[in-house]
Amino acid sequence: MKPEISALPGLPVVERLANGLTVCLLTNRQAPVVTTALWYRAGSRDEPAGQGGVAHFLEHLMFKGSRRYGAGEIDRLTQALGGANNAFTSHDATAYHFNFARDRWHEALAIEADRMAGLTLDPEQVASERQVILEEIAMYESEPWDALAMAVEAATFPGHPYGRPVLGSRAELAATGPAELAAFHRRLYRPDNAVLVVAGDVGEEAFEAVEEAFAGLAPDPAEAVPRPAVPAAAPLAGLQRLERRKGEVARALLALRGPAADHPDRPVLHLVATLLGGGRTSRLYRKFVDEEQLCSWVSADLGETVDEGSLTVSMELVPGVEPARVEERLLAELAELAGGGDGGGNGAAAGAAALPEEELERARRVFYADWVFAHERVHQQALAAGYSLALFDLGYLERELRGALAAGRERVLEAAARYLQVDRGAVLGWSLPRDGSVGSPPHTRPTAPPGQAGAPGPPR
């Protein structure tokens, strides 16, 4: 067994069982704990027509009964052993994870193997969890930021799974029962469609434990269907605006299309997002919060998606500040950075004016510090390794980190010019106070909340 290349702490080794299950052992003895993270290539992008939300629905049911474990028993057993468990569903994948002390983590393997092979899907449990998810949908629709994010995502990715809600719609949930859930489970919850990471205070004996737990699971060859490609989202025409009235303060969310995860621009755009809104020293935070006092906070982020994703800028305005003023300033800031690398300036002088070297170096340091903090604990390392192996390869982490840190000013300005020009396609969503205490931004028309707008579902 040869160690794999990875930017993560510890020593990763990857094997593949005869039944197709990919297993990654990530030895890191920083604490006497073990995390298991089982990733399935089964997200909302894999849902059949008319069954939106079935991936997230199934995530709930994975805790509600299998051959050896009755409804609620997984949670009770986990707590009795002093551990913790959870799961989450995204557009691209679903993940289940357990944290245990190093002397009792094998129970996680027994649980995962049992519910992979023998999920019961009791009709009463299905009905109960359907109601839980309906309450989640209502919660998302009532929360101003979540509601705004759903509307913006729907407008940013028309005709693509990223524009649909991971939670599904009320009508789709009503039409999804045990038969539909079982079919989704049978098709995608297979060892050859999964990646298991065992991380922490363990050695190569962990492979033997995994082999013993999962070797008896033989996938049906008839169900081995390659994951279909998803057509690209329809192109956006210029800057689209939408407006909602919800909550007590004004909020703005700008989404600009970004590259797919395997595109060489991706790590550079991560650095651009840090430069714009990565903490208190970022460009937008300093100008909008500290200097001009237009906003109470500002942040920027590049979403983790397989296909073409989005760079977002989120802003919460200081009460009484006019949205039109903030929108004008935001678009001007983006245009200034984008204009530094598109040939419209005067070469190196224009680039230096648009992006001083000390500001870029500060962004690199912040990016690296954030990356280290986000991968500090064994639990975080296990999830990161599983994400990379399930959707790309373990070297993906290394490429992302090194690509961002190695990007020079010219490369950063090229990416800014390519992705920050809103007239090439962007969506700006406003959530304004219900009481009308501030006016609307320019050129906006109120729009009804889209019934099928969406954001990734929260953990169970």
Secondary structure as UniProt FT lines:
FT   STRAND          11..16
FT   TURN            18..19
FT   STRAND          22..27
FT   TURN            29..30
FT   STRAND          33..40
FT   HELIX           44..46
FT   TURN            49..50
FT   TURN            52..53
FT   HELIX           54..61
FT   TURN            62..63
FT   TURN            71..72
FT   HELIX           73..80
FT   TURN            81..82
FT   STRAND          84..89
FT   STRAND          94..101
FT   TURN            102..103
FT   HELIX           106..117
FT   HELIX           123..142
FT   HELIX           144..156
FT   TURN            158..159
FT   HELIX           161..163
FT   TURN            166..167
FT   HELIX           170..174
FT   HELIX           178..188
FT   HELIX           191..193
FT   STRAND          194..200
FT   HELIX           205..214
FT   TURN            215..216
FT   HELIX           221..223
FT   STRAND          239..245
FT   STRAND          251..257
FT   TURN            261..262
FT   HELIX           265..277
FT   TURN            280..281
FT   HELIX           283..285
FT   HELIX           286..291
FT   STRAND          295..302
FT   STRAND          310..317
FT   TURN            319..320
FT   HELIX           323..338
FT   TURN            339..340
FT   HELIX           348..354
FT   HELIX           357..374
FT   HELIX           378..391
FT   HELIX           395..406
FT   HELIX           409..419
FT   HELIX           422..424
FT   STRAND          426..432
FT   TURN            434..435
FT   TURN            442..443
FT   TURN            451..452
//
